[in-house]
């Protein structure tokens, strides 16, 4: 029997959307899956050496807020200066207090577990990004190369 394969497409570049691809990939690798993550568009932010990820409360109405803020604090309030930074700080503190690994730690875990991290070459070119901005050990490829693996995968996730 062939080894199981997991293919993930990561398209989001915010702190709250950074966790799912790395948690799922590292878990799959630990379970013996051959795993690849294809990072495209804003997902490429997750591969940068210097992460500057923020939470996106406006674009995520389902996000639970502390002190029941989601019930009494209007969505418009999230547009106030400093709110994104405050929410990001609160999220990082919550993760730390619950013992959740940082994005850097999860990303390193994936690298150690031989998860193949693929940067979309078209997106790198589109946004005039430099390879020096990214962590070492990445593969750069187009969607067609990823589809070869994804077409053979047992599970394919779009995040």
N, CA, C and O atoms as a GROMACS GRO file, in nm:
protein
  636
    1UNK      N    1   0.083  -0.118   0.000
    1UNK     CA    2   0.000   0.000   0.000
    1UNK      C    3   0.088   0.125   0.000
    1UNK      O    4   0.188   0.132   0.071
    2UNK      N    5   0.048   0.222  -0.080
    2UNK     CA    6   0.124   0.348  -0.088
    2UNK      C    7   0.107   0.429   0.039
    2UNK      O    8   0.007   0.417   0.110
    3UNK      N    9   0.206   0.514   0.066
    3UNK     CA   10   0.194   0.605   0.179
    3UNK      C   11   0.082   0.704   0.153
    3UNK      O   12   0.053   0.739   0.039
    4UNK      N   13   0.018   0.749   0.260
    4UNK     CA   14  -0.087   0.849   0.247
    4UNK      C   15  -0.023   0.985   0.221
    4UNK      O   16   0.088   1.012   0.265
    5UNK      N   17  -0.098   1.070   0.149
    5UNK     CA   18  -0.046   1.202   0.112
    5UNK      C   19  -0.148   1.309   0.148
    5UNK      O   20  -0.269   1.290   0.133
    6UNK      N   21  -0.096   1.423   0.197
    6UNK     CA   22  -0.178   1.539   0.228
    6UNK      C   23  -0.124   1.658   0.150
    6UNK      O   24  -0.005   1.688   0.157
    7UNK      N   25  -0.212   1.725   0.076
    7UNK     CA   26  -0.177   1.845   0.002
    7UNK      C   27  -0.257   1.962   0.060
    7UNK      O   28  -0.379   1.954   0.074
    8UNK      N   29  -0.188   2.070   0.093
    8UNK     CA   30  -0.253   2.188   0.149
    8UNK      C   31  -0.218   2.309   0.063
    8UNK      O   32  -0.102   2.327   0.024
    9UNK      N   33  -0.318   2.391   0.034
    9UNK     CA   34  -0.296   2.518  -0.033
    9UNK      C   35  -0.321   2.627   0.070
    9UNK      O   36  -0.432   2.639   0.122
   10UNK      N   37  -0.218   2.706   0.101
   10UNK     CA   38  -0.228   2.813   0.200
   10UNK      C   39  -0.233   2.948   0.128
   10UNK      O   40  -0.139   2.985   0.057
   11UNK      N   41  -0.344   3.021   0.146
   11UNK     CA   42  -0.363   3.147   0.074
   11UNK      C   43  -0.374   3.269   0.164
   11UNK      O   44  -0.380   3.381   0.114
   12UNK      N   45  -0.376   3.250   0.295
   12UNK     CA   46  -0.397   3.362   0.386
   12UNK      C   47  -0.266   3.397   0.459
   12UNK      O   48  -0.187   3.308   0.490
   13UNK      N   49  -0.246   3.525   0.484
   13UNK     CA   50  -0.123   3.569   0.547
   13UNK      C   51  -0.141   3.640   0.678
   13UNK      O   52  -0.064   3.730   0.712
   14UNK      N   53  -0.243   3.602   0.753
   14UNK     CA   54  -0.266   3.664   0.883
   14UNK      C   55  -0.236   3.564   0.995
   14UNK      O   56  -0.228   3.443   0.970
   15UNK      N   57  -0.220   3.614   1.117
   15UNK     CA   58  -0.185   3.528   1.230
   15UNK      C   59  -0.289   3.420   1.252
   15UNK      O   60  -0.254   3.303   1.273
   16UNK      N   61  -0.416   3.456   1.249
   16UNK     CA   62  -0.521   3.359   1.276
   16UNK      C   63  -0.532   3.252   1.167
   16UNK      O   64  -0.574   3.140   1.195
   17UNK      N   65  -0.493   3.285   1.045
   17UNK     CA   66  -0.498   3.188   0.936
   17UNK      C   67  -0.365   3.116   0.916
   17UNK      O   68  -0.355   3.027   0.830
   18UNK      N   69  -0.263   3.151   0.993
   18UNK     CA   70  -0.132   3.085   0.982
   18UNK      C   71  -0.131   2.951   1.053
   18UNK      O   72  -0.058   2.861   1.014
   19UNK      N   73  -0.210   2.938   1.157
   19UNK     CA   74  -0.208   2.815   1.237
   19UNK      C   75  -0.258   2.691   1.163
   19UNK      O   76  -0.190   2.588   1.168
   20UNK      N   77  -0.373   2.695   1.096
   20UNK     CA   78  -0.425   2.571   1.037
   20UNK      C   79  -0.330   2.496   0.943
   20UNK      O   80  -0.314   2.375   0.960
   21UNK      N   81  -0.265   2.562   0.845
   21UNK     CA   82  -0.179   2.481   0.758
   21UNK      C   83  -0.062   2.415   0.831
   21UNK      O   84  -0.029   2.300   0.802
   22UNK      N   85   0.000   2.488   0.925
   22UNK     CA   86   0.115   2.432   0.995
   22UNK      C   87   0.075   2.325   1.096
   22UNK      O   88   0.145   2.225   1.111
   23UNK      N   89  -0.036   2.344   1.165
   23UNK     CA   90  -0.082   2.242   1.260
   23UNK      C   91  -0.123   2.115   1.186
   23UNK      O   92  -0.084   2.005   1.225
   24UNK      N   93  -0.200   2.130   1.080
   24UNK     CA   94  -0.246   2.013   1.005
   24UNK      C   95  -0.129   1.941   0.938
   24UNK      O   96  -0.124   1.818   0.937
   25UNK      N   97  -0.036   2.017   0.881
   25UNK     CA   98   0.078   1.955   0.813
   25UNK      C   99   0.169   1.882   0.910
   25UNK      O  100   0.212   1.770   0.882
   26UNK      N  101   0.199   1.944   1.024
   26UNK     CA  102   0.288   1.878   1.121
   26UNK      C  103   0.222   1.755   1.181
   26UNK      O  104   0.289   1.655   1.206
   27UNK      N  105   0.092   1.761   1.203
   27UNK     CA  106   0.020   1.645   1.254
   27UNK      C  107   0.020   1.532   1.152
   27UNK      O  108   0.047   1.417   1.186
   28UNK      N  109  -0.009   1.566   1.027
   28UNK     CA  110  -0.010   1.464   0.921
   28UNK      C  111   0.128   1.400   0.907
   28UNK      O  112   0.139   1.278   0.895
   29UNK      N  113   0.232   1.482   0.909
   29UNK     CA  114   0.368   1.427   0.898
   29UNK      C  115   0.398   1.332   1.013
   29UNK      O  116   0.460   1.228   0.993
   30UNK      N  117   0.354   1.370   1.135
   30UNK     CA  118   0.376   1.283   1.251
   30UNK      C  119   0.300   1.152   1.237
   30UNK      O  120   0.341   1.050   1.294
   31UNK      N  121   0.191   1.153   1.162
   31UNK     CA  122   0.112   1.032   1.140
   31UNK      C  123   0.160   0.952   1.018
   31UNK      O  124   0.101   0.851   0.981
   32UNK      N  125   0.268   1.000   0.956
   32UNK     CA  126   0.327   0.926   0.846
   32UNK      C  127   0.282   0.970   0.707
   32UNK      O  128   0.316   0.904   0.608
   33UNK      N  129   0.208   1.077   0.698
   33UNK     CA  130   0.166   1.127   0.566
   33UNK      C  131   0.282   1.199   0.497
   33UNK      O  132   0.359   1.271   0.562
   34UNK      N  133   0.294   1.180   0.368
   34UNK     CA  134   0.381   1.265   0.288
   34UNK      C  135   0.302   1.394   0.269
   34UNK      O  136   0.188   1.391   0.221
   35UNK      N  137   0.362   1.507   0.306
   35UNK     CA  138   0.285   1.631   0.312
   35UNK      C  139   0.353   1.744   0.238
   35UNK      O  140   0.475   1.762   0.246
   36UNK      N  141   0.271   1.821   0.166
   36UNK     CA  142   0.319   1.940   0.097
   36UNK      C  143   0.222   2.055   0.126
   36UNK      O  144   0.101   2.036   0.132
   37UNK      N  145   0.279   2.175   0.142
   37UNK     CA  146   0.197   2.296   0.151
   37UNK      C  147   0.241   2.388   0.038
   37UNK      O  148   0.358   2.420   0.024
   38UNK      N  149   0.143   2.430  -0.041
   38UNK     CA  150   0.165   2.524  -0.151
   38UNK      C  151   0.119   2.661  -0.104
   38UNK      O  152  -0.001   2.682  -0.082
   39UNK      N  153   0.212   2.755  -0.089
   39UNK     CA  154   0.182   2.889  -0.040
   39UNK      C  155   0.168   2.984  -0.158
   39UNK      O  156   0.261   3.001  -0.237
   40UNK      N  157   0.051   3.044  -0.171
   40UNK     CA  158   0.027   3.133  -0.283
   40UNK      C  159  -0.039   3.262  -0.234
   40UNK      O  160  -0.099   3.265  -0.126
   41UNK      N  161  -0.027   3.365  -0.312
   41UNK     CA  162  -0.077   3.498  -0.278
   41UNK      C  163  -0.038   3.536  -0.136
   41UNK      O  164   0.080   3.531  -0.103
   42UNK      N  165  -0.131   3.573  -0.051
   42UNK     CA  166  -0.096   3.624   0.082
   42UNK      C  167  -0.040   3.517   0.173
   42UNK      O  168   0.022   3.549   0.275
   43UNK      N  169  -0.059   3.392   0.139
   43UNK     CA  170  -0.001   3.282   0.216
   43UNK      C  171   0.151   3.286   0.217
   43UNK      O  172   0.213   3.229   0.306
   44UNK      N  173   0.210   3.352   0.118
   44UNK     CA  174   0.356   3.363   0.114
   44UNK      C  175   0.411   3.438   0.235
   44UNK      O  176   0.528   3.420   0.270
   45UNK      N  177   0.330   3.520   0.299
   45UNK     CA  178   0.374   3.592   0.419
   45UNK      C  179   0.420   3.495   0.528
   45UNK      O  180   0.505   3.529   0.610
   46UNK      N  181   0.364   3.375   0.529
   46UNK     CA  182   0.395   3.275   0.631
   46UNK      C  183   0.535   3.215   0.613
   46UNK      O  184   0.585   3.147   0.703
   47UNK      N  185   0.596   3.240   0.500
   47UNK     CA  186   0.729   3.186   0.472
   47UNK      C  187   0.841   3.287   0.489
   47UNK      O  188   0.958   3.255   0.469
   48UNK      N  189   0.806   3.408   0.527
   48UNK     CA  190   0.909   3.510   0.543
   48UNK      C  191   0.993   3.485   0.667
   48UNK      O  192   0.943   3.435   0.769
   49UNK      N  193   1.121   3.521   0.658
   49UNK     CA  194   1.212   3.508   0.772
   49UNK      C  195   1.161   3.589   0.890
   49UNK      O  196   1.159   3.540   1.003
   50UNK      N  197   1.121   3.712   0.863
   50UNK     CA  198   1.070   3.801   0.968
   50UNK      C  199   0.919   3.808   0.954
   50UNK      O  200   0.865   3.873   0.864
   51UNK      N  201   0.852   3.741   1.046
   51UNK     CA  202   0.706   3.740   1.042
   51UNK      C  203   0.649   3.865   1.108
   51UNK      O  204   0.693   3.905   1.216
   52UNK      N  205   0.554   3.925   1.044
   52UNK     CA  206   0.483   4.041   1.099
   52UNK      C  207   0.334   4.015   1.079
   52UNK      O  208   0.263   4.092   1.014
   53UNK      N  209   0.286   3.905   1.137
   53UNK     CA  210   0.149   3.863   1.117
   53UNK      C  211   0.056   3.928   1.218
   53UNK      O  212   0.089   3.939   1.336
   54UNK      N  213  -0.060   3.970   1.171
   54UNK     CA  214  -0.160   4.030   1.257
   54UNK      C  215  -0.290   3.952   1.244
   54UNK      O  216  -0.311   3.880   1.147
   55UNK      N  217  -0.377   3.968   1.342
   55UNK     CA  218  -0.510   3.907   1.341
   55UNK      C  219  -0.602   3.996   1.258
   55UNK      O  220  -0.585   4.118   1.254
   56UNK      N  221  -0.697   3.935   1.192
   56UNK     CA  222  -0.790   4.009   1.107
   56UNK      C  223  -0.932   3.998   1.161
   56UNK      O  224  -1.013   3.923   1.107
   57UNK      N  225  -0.965   4.072   1.267
   57UNK     CA  226  -1.097   4.059   1.327
   57UNK      C  227  -1.211   4.106   1.237
   57UNK      O  228  -1.321   4.053   1.246
   58UNK      N  229  -1.186   4.203   1.150
   58UNK     CA  230  -1.293   4.253   1.064
   58UNK      C  231  -1.334   4.148   0.962
   58UNK      O  232  -1.452   4.131   0.934
   59UNK      N  233  -1.237   4.079   0.906
   59UNK     CA  234  -1.267   3.979   0.805
   59UNK      C  235  -1.309   3.845   0.862
   59UNK      O  236  -1.329   3.750   0.787
   60UNK      N  237  -1.322   3.836   0.995
   60UNK     CA  238  -1.355   3.709   1.057
   60UNK      C  239  -1.462   3.732   1.165
   60UNK      O  240  -1.430   3.737   1.284
   61UNK      N  241  -1.587   3.745   1.123
   61UNK     CA  242  -1.693   3.775   1.221
   61UNK      C  243  -1.717   3.663   1.321
   61UNK      O  244  -1.780   3.687   1.424
   62UNK      N  245  -1.669   3.544   1.296
   62UNK     CA  246  -1.687   3.433   1.388
   62UNK      C  247  -1.583   3.428   1.498
   62UNK      O  248  -1.588   3.341   1.585
   63UNK      N  249  -1.487   3.520   1.495
   63UNK     CA  250  -1.379   3.518   1.593
   63UNK      C  251  -1.432   3.554   1.731
   63UNK      O  252  -1.490   3.661   1.749
   64UNK      N  253  -1.415   3.465   1.829
   64UNK     CA  254  -1.458   3.499   1.965
   64UNK      C  255  -1.369   3.608   2.023
   64UNK      O  256  -1.247   3.601   2.013
   65UNK      N  257  -1.430   3.705   2.082
   65UNK     CA  258  -1.355   3.818   2.137
   65UNK      C  259  -1.358   3.811   2.290
   65UNK      O  260  -1.454   3.761   2.348
   66UNK      N  261  -1.254   3.862   2.354
   66UNK     CA  262  -1.252   3.862   2.501
   66UNK      C  263  -1.360   3.953   2.557
   66UNK      O  264  -1.403   4.048   2.491
   67UNK      N  265  -1.403   3.924   2.677
   67UNK     CA  266  -1.502   4.004   2.748
   67UNK      C  267  -1.632   4.018   2.669
   67UNK      O  268  -1.706   4.115   2.689
   68UNK      N  269  -1.660   3.923   2.581
   68UNK     CA  270  -1.783   3.929   2.503
   68UNK      C  271  -1.789   4.047   2.409
   68UNK      O  272  -1.898   4.090   2.370
   69UNK      N  273  -1.672   4.102   2.370
   69UNK     CA  274  -1.669   4.220   2.283
   69UNK      C  275  -1.745   4.198   2.153
   69UNK      O  276  -1.800   4.292   2.097
   70UNK      N  277  -1.750   4.072   2.106
   70UNK     CA  278  -1.820   4.046   1.981
   70UNK      C  279  -1.970   4.073   1.995
   70UNK      O  280  -2.040   4.086   1.895
   71UNK      N  281  -2.020   4.080   2.118
   71UNK     CA  282  -2.163   4.104   2.142
   71UNK      C  283  -2.194   4.254   2.159
   71UNK      O  284  -2.300   4.300   2.116
   72UNK      N  285  -2.103   4.329   2.221
   72UNK     CA  286  -2.133   4.469   2.252
   72UNK      C  287  -2.049   4.571   2.178
   72UNK      O  288  -2.086   4.688   2.172
   73UNK      N  289  -1.935   4.529   2.123
   73UNK     CA  290  -1.846   4.624   2.055
   73UNK      C  291  -1.877   4.620   1.906
   73UNK      O  292  -1.862   4.515   1.844
   74UNK      N  293  -1.920   4.730   1.846
   74UNK     CA  294  -1.959   4.727   1.705
   74UNK      C  295  -1.842   4.694   1.613
   74UNK      O  296  -1.726   4.727   1.641
   75UNK      N  297  -1.874   4.629   1.503
   75UNK     CA  298  -1.772   4.592   1.404
   75UNK      C  299  -1.695   4.716   1.360
   75UNK      O  300  -1.574   4.710   1.338
   76UNK      N  301  -1.765   4.827   1.347
   76UNK     CA  302  -1.700   4.951   1.307
   76UNK      C  303  -1.588   4.989   1.404
   76UNK      O  304  -1.489   5.051   1.364
   77UNK      N  305  -1.603   4.952   1.530
   77UNK     CA  306  -1.499   4.980   1.630
   77UNK      C  307  -1.367   4.914   1.598
   77UNK      O  308  -1.261   4.962   1.638
   78UNK      N  309  -1.372   4.804   1.524
   78UNK     CA  310  -1.249   4.734   1.487
   78UNK      C  311  -1.164   4.814   1.389
   78UNK      O  312  -1.047   4.784   1.369
   79UNK      N  313  -1.224   4.916   1.327
   79UNK     CA  314  -1.149   4.998   1.232
   79UNK      C  315  -1.072   5.110   1.300
   79UNK      O  316  -0.995   5.181   1.236
   80UNK      N  317  -1.093   5.127   1.430
   80UNK     CA  318  -1.024   5.233   1.503
   80UNK      C  319  -0.873   5.208   1.503
   80UNK      O  320  -0.829   5.093   1.508
   81UNK      N  321  -0.793   5.315   1.498
   81UNK     CA  322  -0.647   5.298   1.501
   81UNK      C  323  -0.604   5.220   1.625
   81UNK      O  324  -0.651   5.246   1.736
   82UNK      N  325  -0.515   5.126   1.605
   82UNK     CA  326  -0.460   5.048   1.715
   82UNK      C  327  -0.538   4.922   1.750
   82UNK      O  328  -0.487   4.837   1.823
   83UNK      N  329  -0.660   4.908   1.699
   83UNK     CA  330  -0.741   4.792   1.734
   83UNK      C  331  -0.680   4.661   1.683
   83UNK      O  332  -0.678   4.562   1.755
   84UNK      N  333  -0.631   4.661   1.559
   84UNK     CA  334  -0.573   4.538   1.504
   84UNK      C  335  -0.452   4.496   1.586
   84UNK      O  336  -0.434   4.378   1.614
   85UNK      N  337  -0.369   4.592   1.624
   85UNK     CA  338  -0.253   4.561   1.708
   85UNK      C  339  -0.293   4.507   1.844
   85UNK      O  340  -0.231   4.414   1.895
   86UNK      N  341  -0.398   4.566   1.902
   86UNK     CA  342  -0.445   4.521   2.032
   86UNK      C  343  -0.500   4.378   2.024
   86UNK      O  344  -0.469   4.294   2.109
   87UNK      N  345  -0.580   4.352   1.923
   87UNK     CA  346  -0.638   4.219   1.907
   87UNK      C  347  -0.529   4.116   1.879
   87UNK      O  348  -0.534   4.004   1.930
   88UNK      N  349  -0.431   4.154   1.798
   88UNK     CA  350  -0.318   4.064   1.769
   88UNK      C  351  -0.242   4.032   1.897
   88UNK      O  352  -0.209   3.916   1.921
   89UNK      N  353  -0.214   4.132   1.977
   89UNK     CA  354  -0.144   4.111   2.103
   89UNK      C  355  -0.224   4.020   2.196
   89UNK      O  356  -0.168   3.931   2.259
   90UNK      N  357  -0.355   4.042   2.203
   90UNK     CA  358  -0.441   3.960   2.287
   90UNK      C  359  -0.440   3.814   2.240
   90UNK      O  360  -0.438   3.722   2.322
   91UNK      N  361  -0.443   3.794   2.109
   91UNK     CA  362  -0.442   3.658   2.053
   91UNK      C  363  -0.310   3.589   2.085
   91UNK      O  364  -0.310   3.472   2.123
   92UNK      N  365  -0.200   3.659   2.070
   92UNK     CA  366  -0.069   3.599   2.100
   92UNK      C  367  -0.060   3.560   2.247
   92UNK      O  368  -0.010   3.453   2.280
   93UNK      N  369  -0.109   3.647   2.335
   93UNK     CA  370  -0.109   3.616   2.478
   93UNK      C  371  -0.196   3.495   2.510
   93UNK      O  372  -0.158   3.410   2.590
   94UNK      N  373  -0.311   3.488   2.446
   94UNK     CA  374  -0.403   3.376   2.468
   94UNK      C  375  -0.337   3.245   2.423
   94UNK      O  376  -0.343   3.145   2.494
   95UNK      N  377  -0.275   3.246   2.308
   95UNK     CA  378  -0.206   3.127   2.257
   95UNK      C  379  -0.095   3.084   2.352
   95UNK      O  380  -0.081   2.966   2.383
   96UNK      N  381  -0.017   3.181   2.398
   96UNK     CA  382   0.094   3.152   2.488
   96UNK      C  383   0.042   3.095   2.620
   96UNK      O  384   0.098   2.999   2.673
   97UNK      N  385  -0.064   3.154   2.673
   97UNK     CA  386  -0.118   3.108   2.802
   97UNK      C  387  -0.176   2.967   2.794
   97UNK      O  388  -0.184   2.897   2.894
   98UNK      N  389  -0.217   2.926   2.674
   98UNK     CA  390  -0.273   2.793   2.655
   98UNK      C  391  -0.168   2.692   2.607
   98UNK      O  392  -0.200   2.576   2.580
   99UNK      N  393  -0.044   2.738   2.595
   99UNK     CA  394   0.065   2.648   2.556
   99UNK      C  395   0.069   2.615   2.408
   99UNK      O  396   0.128   2.514   2.369
  100UNK      N  397   0.007   2.698   2.326
  100UNK     CA  398   0.008   2.675   2.181
  100UNK      C  399   0.141   2.726   2.125
  100UNK      O  400   0.185   2.836   2.159
  101UNK      N  401   0.202   2.647   2.042
  101UNK     CA  402   0.331   2.684   1.982
  101UNK      C  403   0.315   2.808   1.894
  101UNK      O  404   0.207   2.835   1.841
  102UNK      N  405   0.424   2.882   1.880
  102UNK     CA  406   0.423   2.999   1.791
  102UNK      C  407   0.425   2.952   1.645
  102UNK      O  408   0.452   2.836   1.616
  103UNK      N  409   0.395   3.044   1.556
  103UNK     CA  410   0.400   3.011   1.413
  103UNK      C  411   0.541   2.969   1.374
  103UNK      O  412   0.559   2.874   1.298
  104UNK      N  413   0.641   3.038   1.425
  104UNK     CA  414   0.780   3.003   1.394
  104UNK      C  415   0.811   2.860   1.440
  104UNK      O  416   0.875   2.784   1.368
  105UNK      N  417   0.765   2.826   1.560
  105UNK     CA  418   0.789   2.690   1.612
  105UNK      C  419   0.717   2.585   1.529
  105UNK      O  420   0.774   2.480   1.499
  106UNK      N  421   0.594   2.612   1.491
  106UNK     CA  422   0.518   2.517   1.409
  106UNK      C  423   0.580   2.502   1.271
  106UNK      O  424   0.587   2.392   1.216
  107UNK      N  425   0.625   2.614   1.216
  107UNK     CA  426   0.689   2.611   1.084
  107UNK      C  427   0.817   2.529   1.091
  107UNK      O  428   0.844   2.448   1.002
  108UNK      N  429   0.898   2.550   1.196
  108UNK     CA  430   1.022   2.473   1.214
  108UNK      C  431   0.991   2.324   1.230
  108UNK      O  432   1.063   2.239   1.177
  109UNK      N  433   0.884   2.294   1.302
  109UNK     CA  434   0.842   2.154   1.321
  109UNK      C  435   0.809   2.090   1.186
  109UNK      O  436   0.844   1.975   1.162
  110UNK      N  437   0.742   2.165   1.100
  110UNK     CA  438   0.711   2.113   0.967
  110UNK      C  439   0.837   2.085   0.887
  110UNK      O  440   0.848   1.982   0.821
  111UNK      N  441   0.933   2.178   0.893
  111UNK     CA  442   1.060   2.160   0.821
  111UNK      C  443   1.131   2.035   0.873
  111UNK      O  444   1.181   1.955   0.795
  112UNK      N  445   1.137   2.020   1.006
  112UNK     CA  446   1.203   1.904   1.066
  112UNK      C  447   1.133   1.773   1.030
  112UNK      O  448   1.197   1.668   1.022
  113UNK      N  449   1.003   1.780   1.006
  113UNK     CA  450   0.925   1.660   0.974
  113UNK      C  451   0.920   1.634   0.823
  113UNK      O  452   0.844   1.549   0.776
  114UNK      N  453   1.002   1.706   0.748
  114UNK     CA  454   1.011   1.689   0.602
  114UNK      C  455   0.883   1.723   0.527
  114UNK      O  456   0.854   1.665   0.422
  115UNK      N  457   0.804   1.817   0.581
  115UNK     CA  458   0.692   1.871   0.505
  115UNK      C  459   0.752   1.958   0.396
  115UNK      O  460   0.836   2.044   0.424
  116UNK      N  461   0.711   1.935   0.273
  116UNK     CA  462   0.765   2.016   0.163
  116UNK      C  463   0.689   2.147   0.158
  116UNK      O  464   0.566   2.148   0.142
  117UNK      N  465   0.762   2.259   0.171
  117UNK     CA  466   0.703   2.392   0.165
  117UNK      C  467   0.733   2.451   0.028
  117UNK      O  468   0.849   2.468  -0.009
  118UNK      N  469   0.627   2.481  -0.046
  118UNK     CA  470   0.643   2.528  -0.183
  118UNK      C  471   0.590   2.671  -0.195
  118UNK      O  472   0.474   2.698  -0.164
  119UNK      N  473   0.675   2.762  -0.241
  119UNK     CA  474   0.635   2.900  -0.266
  119UNK      C  475   0.592   2.911  -0.412
  119UNK      O  476   0.662   2.866  -0.502
  120UNK      N  477   0.476   2.971  -0.434
  120UNK     CA  478   0.425   2.990  -0.569
  120UNK      C  479   0.513   3.091  -0.643
  120UNK      O  480   0.516   3.209  -0.609
  121UNK      N  481   0.583   3.043  -0.745
  121UNK     CA  482   0.676   3.129  -0.819
  121UNK      C  483   0.602   3.245  -0.886
  121UNK      O  484   0.655   3.356  -0.890
  122UNK      N  485   0.483   3.221  -0.939
  122UNK     CA  486   0.408   3.326  -1.006
  122UNK      C  487   0.377   3.441  -0.909
  122UNK      O  488   0.387   3.558  -0.945
  123UNK      N  489   0.338   3.406  -0.785
  123UNK     CA  490   0.305   3.508  -0.687
  123UNK      C  491   0.430   3.582  -0.641
  123UNK      O  492   0.426   3.704  -0.622
  124UNK      N  493   0.541   3.512  -0.624
  124UNK     CA  494   0.668   3.576  -0.589
  124UNK      C  495   0.702   3.680  -0.695
  124UNK      O  496   0.740   3.793  -0.662
  125UNK      N  497   0.687   3.644  -0.821
  125UNK     CA  498   0.714   3.736  -0.932
  125UNK      C  499   0.612   3.850  -0.936
  125UNK      O  500   0.650   3.966  -0.956
  126UNK      N  501   0.486   3.818  -0.917
  126UNK     CA  502   0.378   3.916  -0.923
  126UNK      C  503   0.398   4.029  -0.823
  126UNK      O  504   0.380   4.146  -0.856
  127UNK      N  505   0.436   3.994  -0.701
  127UNK     CA  506   0.453   4.093  -0.595
  127UNK      C  507   0.598   4.140  -0.580
  127UNK      O  508   0.633   4.204  -0.481
  128UNK      N  509   0.682   4.108  -0.679
  128UNK     CA  510   0.823   4.152  -0.678
  128UNK      C  511   0.894   4.117  -0.547
  128UNK      O  512   0.968   4.199  -0.492
  129UNK      N  513   0.870   3.997  -0.499
  129UNK     CA  514   0.934   3.952  -0.375
  129UNK      C  515   1.073   3.897  -0.407
  129UNK      O  516   1.098   3.846  -0.516
  130UNK      N  517   1.161   3.908  -0.310
  130UNK     CA  518   1.296   3.857  -0.325
  130UNK      C  519   1.309   3.727  -0.246
  130UNK      O  520   1.254   3.715  -0.136
  131UNK      N  521   1.378   3.629  -0.302
  131UNK     CA  522   1.396   3.501  -0.232
  131UNK      C  523   1.469   3.516  -0.100
  131UNK      O  524   1.454   3.433  -0.011
  132UNK      N  525   1.546   3.622  -0.087
  132UNK     CA  526   1.618   3.645   0.038
  132UNK      C  527   1.524   3.678   0.154
  132UNK      O  528   1.563   3.669   0.270
  133UNK      N  529   1.399   3.717   0.123
  133UNK     CA  530   1.299   3.748   0.226
  133UNK      C  531   1.248   3.621   0.295
  133UNK      O  532   1.194   3.627   0.406
  134UNK      N  533   1.265   3.507   0.228
  134UNK     CA  534   1.204   3.383   0.274
  134UNK      C  535   1.302   3.293   0.348
  134UNK      O  536   1.424   3.304   0.334
  135UNK      N  537   1.246   3.202   0.429
  135UNK     CA  538   1.328   3.104   0.500
  135UNK      C  539   1.398   3.014   0.398
  135UNK      O  540   1.357   3.004   0.282
  136UNK      N  541   1.503   2.950   0.442
  136UNK     CA  542   1.577   2.858   0.357
  136UNK      C  543   1.499   2.727   0.342
  136UNK      O  544   1.412   2.695   0.423
  137UNK      N  545   1.533   2.652   0.238
  137UNK     CA  546   1.478   2.518   0.221
  137UNK      C  547   1.346   2.511   0.147
  137UNK      O  548   1.284   2.405   0.143
  138UNK      N  549   1.303   2.622   0.089
  138UNK     CA  550   1.177   2.621   0.015
  138UNK      C  551   1.199   2.569  -0.125
  138UNK      O  552   1.310   2.574  -0.179
  139UNK      N  553   1.091   2.520  -0.182
  139UNK     CA  554   1.090   2.490  -0.325
  139UNK      C  555   1.007   2.600  -0.389
  139UNK      O  556   0.906   2.643  -0.332
  140UNK      N  557   1.047   2.645  -0.506
  140UNK     CA  558   0.971   2.744  -0.581
  140UNK      C  559   0.916   2.674  -0.705
  140UNK      O  560   0.990   2.616  -0.783
  141UNK      N  561   0.784   2.681  -0.721
  141UNK     CA  562   0.721   2.612  -0.833
  141UNK      C  563   0.588   2.677  -0.865
  141UNK      O  564   0.536   2.759  -0.789
  142UNK      N  565   0.536   2.640  -0.978
  142UNK     CA  566   0.404   2.689  -1.018
  142UNK      C  567   0.295   2.592  -0.977
  142UNK      O  568   0.321   2.484  -0.924
  143UNK      N  569   0.174   2.633  -1.002
  143UNK     CA  570   0.058   2.552  -0.964
  143UNK      C  571   0.061   2.415  -1.031
  143UNK      O  572   0.020   2.317  -0.969
  144UNK      N  573   0.108   2.407  -1.154
  144UNK     CA  574   0.108   2.278  -1.225
  144UNK      C  575   0.192   2.174  -1.150
  144UNK      O  576   0.154   2.057  -1.143
  145UNK      N  577   0.305   2.215  -1.096
  145UNK     CA  578   0.390   2.122  -1.022
  145UNK      C  579   0.318   2.074  -0.896
  145UNK      O  580   0.327   1.956  -0.861
  146UNK      N  581   0.247   2.165  -0.829
  146UNK     CA  582   0.174   2.125  -0.709
  146UNK      C  583   0.058   2.031  -0.744
  146UNK      O  584   0.030   1.937  -0.669
  147UNK      N  585  -0.008   2.056  -0.856
  147UNK     CA  586  -0.121   1.970  -0.895
  147UNK      C  587  -0.079   1.825  -0.917
  147UNK      O  588  -0.159   1.734  -0.895
  148UNK      N  589   0.043   1.802  -0.958
  148UNK     CA  590   0.090   1.664  -0.973
  148UNK      C  591   0.080   1.591  -0.841
  148UNK      O  592   0.030   1.479  -0.835
  149UNK      N  593   0.127   1.656  -0.734
  149UNK     CA  594   0.120   1.595  -0.602
  149UNK      C  595  -0.024   1.593  -0.551
  149UNK      O  596  -0.071   1.491  -0.500
  150UNK      N  597  -0.093   1.704  -0.565
  150UNK     CA  598  -0.231   1.714  -0.515
  150UNK      C  599  -0.322   1.612  -0.582
  150UNK      O  600  -0.412   1.557  -0.518
  151UNK      N  601  -0.299   1.585  -0.710
  151UNK     CA  602  -0.381   1.489  -0.782
  151UNK      C  603  -0.366   1.347  -0.731
  151UNK      O  604  -0.455   1.264  -0.749
  152UNK      N  605  -0.253   1.319  -0.668
  152UNK     CA  606  -0.228   1.186  -0.612
  152UNK      C  607  -0.254   1.180  -0.461
  152UNK      O  608  -0.242   1.074  -0.400
  153UNK      N  609  -0.288   1.294  -0.401
  153UNK     CA  610  -0.302   1.299  -0.256
  153UNK      C  611  -0.434   1.235  -0.210
  153UNK      O  612  -0.532   1.232  -0.283
  154UNK      N  613  -0.431   1.185  -0.087
  154UNK     CA  614  -0.551   1.129  -0.027
  154UNK      C  615  -0.642   1.240   0.026
  154UNK      O  616  -0.765   1.227   0.026
  155UNK      N  617  -0.579   1.348   0.070
  155UNK     CA  618  -0.653   1.462   0.125
  155UNK      C  619  -0.594   1.589   0.065
  155UNK      O  620  -0.472   1.605   0.060
  156UNK      N  621  -0.681   1.678   0.019
  156UNK     CA  622  -0.636   1.807  -0.033
  156UNK      C  623  -0.720   1.915   0.036
  156UNK      O  624  -0.843   1.913   0.030
  157UNK      N  625  -0.651   2.010   0.102
  157UNK     CA  626  -0.719   2.114   0.176
  157UNK      C  627  -0.682   2.251   0.121
  157UNK      O  628  -0.568   2.277   0.085
  158UNK      N  629  -0.782   2.339   0.116
  158UNK     CA  630  -0.763   2.476   0.075
  158UNK      C  631  -0.786   2.564   0.198
  158UNK      O  632  -0.896   2.568   0.252
  159UNK      N  633  -0.681   2.634   0.242
  159UNK     CA  634  -0.690   2.716   0.362
  159UNK      C  635  -0.659   2.859   0.330
  159UNK      O  636  -0.662   2.945   0.418
   0.00000   0.00000   0.00000
